[in-house]
């Protein structure tokens, strides 16, 4: 009784503020509580008071206090707190277990802070570092005990909520190897780091316990439908579980599939729970964000027919319409808008019929209105950029549906996105290259019939090339110009044509080693010939282009797609209407051998062979002398071999 009252006094004093918490810690309060736990481990009142006081000290916004508490706990006593106390508690109402779970959660947060070497706590003794590895072996029994406690106290919302939170942070820490530069946000992790493969064999054993927790968590969500905080924790747990156990993972990023992929039954169970809780707790942004992320993760599964199951379940529950409506109801939460777009994109990629549902429900107009609401301001932060990139990704997926293309055109959403691009056309306020390229690609797929948007986009891309730029940015701009020029169905005026030609040749000259720049530039030169008026072609057909193309072919002889682009450029250069000046013809003679070499080097590439034959044909039409040179260069042998190699390629046989 005396010990209980003393611990309660410590608890009350520590609740008065940070200053008093620190005094409690510095005067041995934590050690006294740990001693009481060891001495009266079978007295539920002492245990309840002790873990309550410790959880109050640990679940604190002040990182320094959490660190001090953790430093006071010796290794053996820390293990006792983590595992043995939870194992021995079997109260009827679960209140003590709730405090224990909260305390362990606080300990874990403090441990992670401490392990990150934050603030003044950089000095860890080597022997302490070695002991840290020992804690991992307790996680297996801890997770199993948490699931057991959840099953015993289904009606206790606090137990269920803290269990979900604790399993969330346990699973995240178990599968993520942190770097010193990363911070650990215990309730928000947008991406996983590199998995610690050295412990993979041991950690594989623990995935069973987390998979067993699925039923316990969904039961908790059903039993406490109105508890938003619990449902937020459950969504966070499901997000990290579906992320790390995905059967499709990015090996290049260090993320590997974890051990036991979810079964189709588990996937359907999680999907229904997530969609229902998102609908029932639409006012919680945190819940909506993690719900969207979980749906996106589930769509990446290829196990059995799991992807189809996810999409069918979401569609049947009205999840797509809800996501669209949720976006309209949360216009000011741009991060939630981005995540909603991401989940809808994942659903559309996995199930094409979702696109028809979006079209039928007026979803494209809804997305357009949301974009129009946000494009009033210039892109100024990462969240806005993330949102616009996700919108573009969604539109790219929808643009494969003919009905959606019509709706995208009529909505004007691409014009709005391009206005964002134009508003960021200076070196100090430049949008991401990915967004630029995606918007240009959208224009190429959904551009208006009179091509005004094409012309504006082309002019903008040229302005970007005229500014100081990086190699990666230049590559993306060149690719963007290629997309525009190849998609336009009208002539480009002489001034703009000359600017395009000059900037492309300049890029080829300054970046000869970049195959991407050279290939895209060759295609631009090729398509540019088909977009000029007859009276413009002779003035812009110079030897500079052929020299640049030949240099590209010689530097990148083994690059088949570049050789194909170069051959096509030579073909269209010669085939364009109008006379070719004598000095240009002289350079063209020298290009014959380059085309022959491309054909010989890439005999199995149909596109190289087709474009090479096209180039031979076009060169032969320049003059009789040129035709004789083509015939004597080995071109005839190349043509015959290619015709035998690809008898079914009709366009090639034509050339």
Beta strands, then each sheet from edge to edge (+ up, - down):
end
